[in-house]
Amino acid sequence: MSHLKYNSYPGLGVQNLQNFHYNQAVRIPAGADRVEIAGQGGWNPTTRAIHSDLLDEIDQAFANVQLALQDAGLKAGWNGVFRVNSYHVGFDGDQERVLGRMVENLKKWCPGHAPLWTCVGVTALGMEGMRVEIEVVAVDEK
């Protein structure tokens, strides 16, 4: 979004921007219409079934974030997302594959910008069988 100002400090900040498609900081103008989306998992929004393949589960979680953004009336969709928090169960041993798919999705859904991103390994999530959950904060165009 053109009215948001992203920054990544020299060294590791710029490296993480290049390697993982996320920035270190964002400045949000006063009066922006802020929308926060609760954690979305990789479930089918109709049947509640969770994908058995972890990479498909990640893809579906990103699609479910888009669905929640649209349902909240966010005109910009993922283009308005400036902050992403992802939570992962069983991250150990599969970290490279998981991070790779997360980065692919960040680039797909946020092609014109790199939002802030915090990635956390956890022991369990809210729905049995979930291995990934993504929550976002966005601003809507005025």
Backbone as CSV, one residue per row, in Angstrom:
resi,resn,N_x,N_y,N_z,CA_x,CA_y,CA_z,C_x,C_y,C_z
1,MET,0.842,-1.172,0.000,0.000,0.000,0.000,0.890,1.238,0.000
2,SER,0.572,2.150,-0.835,1.442,3.296,-1.047,1.525,4.215,0.171
3,HIS,0.514,4.258,1.020,0.569,5.166,2.158,1.276,4.567,3.373
4,LEU,1.671,3.299,3.321,2.441,2.677,4.386,3.923,2.784,4.043
5,LYS,4.750,3.054,5.043,6.189,3.184,4.828,6.890,2.025,5.530
6,TYR,7.474,1.115,4.732,8.175,-0.052,5.257,9.665,0.226,5.365
7,ASN,10.293,-0.397,6.370,11.727,-0.246,6.573,12.344,-1.573,6.995
8,SER,13.571,-1.799,6.519,14.410,-2.903,6.989,15.810,-2.360,7.194
9,TYR,16.345,-2.536,8.383,17.662,-2.008,8.691,18.744,-2.777,7.925
10,PRO,19.919,-2.132,7.724,21.009,-2.772,6.992,21.457,-4.074,7.658
11,GLY,22.025,-4.954,6.880,22.510,-6.230,7.393,21.411,-7.266,7.385
12,LEU,21.143,-7.845,8.551,20.175,-8.943,8.641,18.769,-8.509,8.248
13,GLY,18.386,-7.260,8.552,17.059,-6.782,8.160,16.861,-6.840,6.658
14,VAL,17.816,-6.347,5.899,17.740,-6.372,4.428,17.836,-7.816,3.932
15,GLN,18.694,-8.616,4.562,18.820,-10.027,4.188,17.487,-10.767,4.357
16,ASN,16.811,-10.540,5.483,15.523,-11.197,5.719,14.473,-10.722,4.720
17,LEU,14.521,-9.453,4.328,13.609,-8.957,3.306,13.833,-9.702,1.999
18,GLN,15.075,-9.877,1.617,15.397,-10.563,0.365,15.079,-12.057,0.425
19,ASN,15.392,-12.711,1.541,15.238,-14.162,1.644,13.840,-14.619,2.040
20,PHE,13.158,-13.818,2.873,11.894,-14.286,3.448,10.710,-13.369,3.175
21,HIS,10.900,-12.302,2.411,9.818,-11.405,1.981,9.075,-10.778,3.164
22,TYR,9.852,-10.232,4.121,9.216,-9.453,5.177,10.125,-8.310,5.603
23,ASN,9.516,-7.224,6.091,10.216,-6.046,6.568,10.299,-6.046,8.085
24,GLN,11.109,-5.131,8.614,11.311,-5.022,10.056,10.371,-4.035,10.731
25,ALA,9.874,-3.054,9.990,9.024,-2.028,10.596,8.091,-1.442,9.536
26,VAL,7.000,-0.865,10.013,6.066,-0.175,9.126,5.515,1.038,9.856
27,ARG,5.388,2.144,9.143,4.772,3.350,9.697,3.367,3.445,9.094
28,ILE,2.362,3.576,9.971,0.964,3.636,9.559,0.453,5.047,9.775
29,PRO,-0.112,5.653,8.742,-0.582,7.035,8.899,-1.761,7.120,9.869
30,ALA,-1.867,8.254,10.548,-2.982,8.493,11.470,-4.300,8.404,10.713
31,GLY,-5.282,7.857,11.358,-6.611,7.781,10.771,-6.837,6.590,9.858
32,ALA,-5.854,5.694,9.738,-6.033,4.511,8.891,-7.099,3.606,9.513
33,ASP,-7.914,2.986,8.668,-8.955,2.063,9.104,-8.314,0.697,9.325
34,ARG,-8.079,0.341,10.578,-7.337,-0.868,10.951,-8.297,-2.058,11.096
35,VAL,-7.877,-3.205,10.548,-8.655,-4.439,10.634,-7.734,-5.540,11.154
36,GLU,-8.168,-6.265,12.183,-7.395,-7.383,12.713,-8.180,-8.665,12.480
37,ILE,-7.488,-9.669,11.967,-8.127,-10.948,11.647,-7.601,-11.997,12.625
38,ALA,-8.509,-12.728,13.250,-8.126,-13.813,14.153,-7.395,-14.895,13.373
39,GLY,-6.637,-15.708,14.080,-5.872,-16.772,13.440,-6.739,-17.661,12.555
40,GLN,-6.253,-17.871,11.346,-6.947,-18.718,10.375,-6.094,-19.953,10.124
41,GLY,-6.732,-21.110,10.200,-6.038,-22.366,9.943,-6.291,-22.845,8.533
42,GLY,-5.704,-23.978,8.219,-5.831,-24.549,6.886,-7.015,-25.486,6.756
43,TRP,-8.162,-25.049,7.226,-9.385,-25.849,7.175,-10.226,-25.458,5.965
44,ASN,-11.032,-26.404,5.534,-12.028,-26.109,4.508,-13.097,-25.270,5.191
45,PRO,-13.409,-24.063,4.672,-14.343,-23.187,5.367,-15.774,-23.725,5.419
46,THR,-16.094,-24.699,4.601,-17.439,-25.276,4.607,-17.516,-26.530,5.468
47,THR,-16.545,-27.443,5.286,-16.615,-28.738,5.973,-15.824,-28.780,7.271
48,ARG,-14.954,-27.805,7.493,-14.044,-27.739,8.646,-12.921,-28.765,8.584
49,ALA,-12.857,-29.582,7.525,-11.796,-30.573,7.383,-10.458,-29.866,7.185
50,ILE,-9.439,-30.375,7.853,-8.093,-29.812,7.740,-7.314,-30.634,6.724
51,HIS,-6.603,-29.950,5.845,-5.807,-30.646,4.828,-4.832,-31.601,5.492
52,SER,-4.684,-32.791,4.918,-3.741,-33.760,5.467,-2.302,-33.404,5.094
53,ASP,-2.101,-32.748,3.958,-0.765,-32.332,3.539,-0.441,-30.974,4.163
54,LEU,0.691,-30.872,4.825,1.064,-29.644,5.536,1.155,-28.449,4.593
55,LEU,1.732,-28.632,3.413,1.877,-27.504,2.492,0.517,-27.035,1.984
56,ASP,-0.406,-27.970,1.739,-1.772,-27.590,1.354,-2.475,-26.872,2.500
57,GLU,-2.182,-27.286,3.720,-2.766,-26.633,4.895,-2.300,-25.176,4.984
58,ILE,-1.036,-24.935,4.710,-0.505,-23.571,4.712,-1.195,-22.740,3.633
59,ASP,-1.295,-23.297,2.417,-1.955,-22.585,1.311,-3.394,-22.225,1.679
60,GLN,-4.108,-23.176,2.287,-5.500,-22.949,2.648,-5.625,-21.908,3.748
61,ALA,-4.671,-21.889,4.686,-4.698,-20.870,5.744,-4.582,-19.469,5.135
62,PHE,-3.708,-19.301,4.149,-3.602,-18.001,3.469,-4.912,-17.663,2.761
63,ALA,-5.512,-18.635,2.093,-6.796,-18.398,1.411,-7.883,-18.047,2.421
64,ASN,-7.853,-18.666,3.600,-8.847,-18.364,4.632,-8.654,-16.965,5.205
65,VAL,-7.411,-16.492,5.270,-7.178,-15.105,5.670,-7.840,-14.178,4.654
66,GLN,-7.655,-14.464,3.367,-8.294,-13.650,2.321,-9.811,-13.644,2.495
67,LEU,-10.388,-14.799,2.773,-11.828,-14.912,2.984,-12.274,-14.038,4.163
68,ALA,-11.518,-14.072,5.252,-11.849,-13.265,6.437,-11.699,-11.772,6.138
69,LEU,-10.660,-11.407,5.381,-10.472,-10.005,5.003,-11.647,-9.510,4.162
70,GLN,-12.059,-10.322,3.207,-13.198,-9.953,2.358,-14.472,-9.838,3.186
71,ASP,-14.668,-10.794,4.093,-15.873,-10.787,4.924,-15.919,-9.561,5.826
72,ALA,-14.737,-9.056,6.211,-14.655,-7.844,7.038,-14.815,-6.577,6.199
73,GLY,-14.940,-6.745,4.888,-15.139,-5.597,4.004,-13.866,-4.870,3.624
74,LEU,-12.723,-5.513,3.801,-11.455,-4.873,3.465,-11.287,-4.856,1.946
75,LYS,-11.406,-3.685,1.362,-11.315,-3.536,-0.092,-9.964,-3.997,-0.623
76,ALA,-8.909,-3.717,0.114,-7.556,-3.999,-0.359,-7.158,-5.468,-0.230
77,GLY,-7.902,-6.266,0.559,-7.525,-7.665,0.764,-6.120,-7.761,1.327
78,TRP,-5.349,-8.724,0.834,-3.978,-8.919,1.296,-3.098,-7.706,1.029
79,ASN,-3.456,-6.865,0.065,-2.668,-5.653,-0.200,-2.673,-4.710,0.996
80,GLY,-3.676,-4.826,1.859,-3.753,-3.997,3.051,-3.066,-4.601,4.260
81,VAL,-2.623,-5.848,4.159,-1.993,-6.531,5.296,-0.594,-5.981,5.508
82,PHE,-0.350,-5.500,6.731,0.989,-5.005,7.051,1.680,-5.840,8.112
83,ARG,0.954,-6.733,8.789,1.536,-7.579,9.834,0.977,-8.979,9.741
84,VAL,1.871,-9.973,9.790,1.504,-11.388,9.760,2.173,-12.075,10.942
85,ASN,1.386,-12.822,11.710,1.925,-13.720,12.736,1.537,-15.130,12.328
86,SER,2.513,-16.027,12.276,2.200,-17.426,11.953,2.665,-18.309,13.099
87,TYR,1.854,-19.301,13.388,2.108,-20.231,14.486,2.158,-21.634,13.887
88,HIS,3.175,-22.414,14.278,3.432,-23.703,13.645,3.659,-24.788,14.694
89,VAL,2.951,-25.906,14.541,3.142,-27.085,15.380,4.080,-28.029,14.627
90,GLY,5.002,-28.640,15.342,5.898,-29.605,14.702,6.852,-28.956,13.728
91,PHE,7.245,-27.748,14.023,8.123,-26.955,13.167,9.503,-27.606,13.030
92,ASP,9.980,-28.250,14.076,11.307,-28.866,14.057,11.364,-29.966,13.005
93,GLY,12.464,-30.007,12.277,12.665,-31.045,11.279,12.039,-30.734,9.939
94,ASP,11.110,-29.788,9.885,10.419,-29.448,8.647,10.505,-27.948,8.373
95,GLN,11.386,-27.286,9.091,11.441,-25.834,9.069,11.706,-25.266,7.677
96,GLU,12.642,-25.834,6.947,12.981,-25.296,5.625,11.788,-25.389,4.667
97,ARG,11.106,-26.518,4.681,9.947,-26.715,3.803,8.796,-25.795,4.190
98,VAL,8.541,-25.673,5.482,7.458,-24.809,5.977,7.755,-23.350,5.657
99,LEU,8.958,-22.894,5.982,9.324,-21.503,5.695,9.273,-21.230,4.197
100,GLY,9.721,-22.182,3.400,9.664,-22.018,1.952,8.249,-21.796,1.457
101,ARG,7.290,-22.575,1.962,5.898,-22.425,1.527,5.296,-21.141,2.065
102,MET,5.657,-20.765,3.286,5.177,-19.495,3.830,5.648,-18.339,2.960
103,VAL,6.931,-18.338,2.588,7.481,-17.265,1.757,6.808,-17.255,0.387
104,GLU,6.593,-18.429,-0.210,5.884,-18.496,-1.496,4.524,-17.816,-1.392
105,ASN,3.801,-18.092,-0.320,2.475,-17.503,-0.137,2.549,-16.008,0.144
106,LEU,3.527,-15.580,0.927,3.675,-14.144,1.161,3.911,-13.415,-0.158
107,LYS,4.746,-13.980,-1.012,5.019,-13.360,-2.314,3.791,-13.400,-3.219
108,LYS,3.038,-14.481,-3.150,1.827,-14.611,-3.977,0.757,-13.611,-3.538
109,TRP,0.473,-13.567,-2.234,-0.628,-12.748,-1.721,-0.229,-11.293,-1.514
110,CYS,1.069,-11.009,-1.367,1.562,-9.640,-1.155,2.641,-9.323,-2.194
111,PRO,2.291,-9.349,-3.469,3.329,-9.169,-4.491,3.923,-7.767,-4.526
112,GLY,3.184,-6.768,-4.076,3.658,-5.393,-4.160,4.301,-4.875,-2.893
113,HIS,4.317,-5.677,-1.852,4.923,-5.251,-0.593,5.293,-6.466,0.240
114,ALA,6.166,-6.253,1.214,6.583,-7.305,2.136,6.156,-6.883,3.535
115,PRO,5.106,-7.516,4.083,4.615,-7.113,5.405,5.589,-7.523,6.512
116,LEU,5.324,-7.074,7.718,6.049,-7.574,8.882,5.614,-9.015,9.095
117,TRP,6.513,-9.861,9.616,6.155,-11.263,9.822,6.881,-11.790,11.053
118,THR,6.124,-12.392,11.955,6.683,-13.107,13.089,6.220,-14.550,12.989
119,CYS,7.165,-15.466,13.063,6.911,-16.903,12.890,7.264,-17.605,14.200
120,VAL,6.308,-18.339,14.773,6.488,-18.923,16.095,6.160,-20.414,16.077
121,GLY,7.021,-21.224,16.671,6.738,-22.639,16.875,5.988,-22.822,18.184
122,VAL,4.914,-23.621,18.149,4.082,-23.866,19.330,3.839,-25.361,19.485
123,THR,3.324,-25.764,20.644,3.063,-27.183,20.867,1.671,-27.605,20.414
124,ALA,0.714,-26.677,20.392,-0.646,-27.018,19.975,-1.367,-25.749,19.527
125,LEU,-2.406,-25.934,18.721,-3.259,-24.838,18.267,-4.697,-25.123,18.681
126,GLY,-5.588,-24.195,18.411,-6.949,-24.251,18.918,-7.826,-25.382,18.412
127,MET,-7.568,-25.888,17.221,-8.379,-26.969,16.672,-7.495,-28.211,16.530
128,GLU,-7.974,-29.328,17.006,-7.200,-30.563,16.939,-6.799,-30.874,15.495
129,GLY,-5.541,-31.206,15.319,-5.042,-31.552,13.993,-4.425,-30.383,13.236
130,MET,-4.658,-29.155,13.709,-4.068,-27.989,13.045,-2.566,-27.962,13.272
131,ARG,-1.839,-27.603,12.195,-0.389,-27.462,12.299,0.072,-26.053,11.965
132,VAL,-0.845,-25.229,11.445,-0.492,-23.843,11.119,-1.690,-22.945,11.390
133,GLU,-1.405,-21.740,11.862,-2.434,-20.731,12.071,-1.821,-19.374,11.719
134,ILE,-2.561,-18.566,10.974,-2.051,-17.274,10.513,-3.031,-16.185,10.925
135,GLU,-2.510,-15.170,11.606,-3.320,-14.001,11.940,-2.662,-12.783,11.308
136,VAL,-3.494,-11.816,10.940,-2.965,-10.630,10.265,-3.597,-9.370,10.817
137,VAL,-2.898,-8.256,10.580,-3.412,-6.924,10.849,-3.288,-6.162,9.539
138,ALA,-4.345,-5.430,9.177,-4.373,-4.742,7.894,-4.966,-3.342,8.061
139,VAL,-4.765,-2.526,7.052,-5.442,-1.234,6.972,-6.187,-1.185,5.659
140,ASP,-7.318,-0.484,5.693,-8.141,-0.371,4.496,-7.898,0.988,3.853
141,GLU,-7.967,1.005,2.541,-7.845,2.258,1.792,-9.036,3.147,2.149
142,LYS,-8.795,4.424,2.254,-9.885,5.357,2.547,-10.313,6.034,1.279
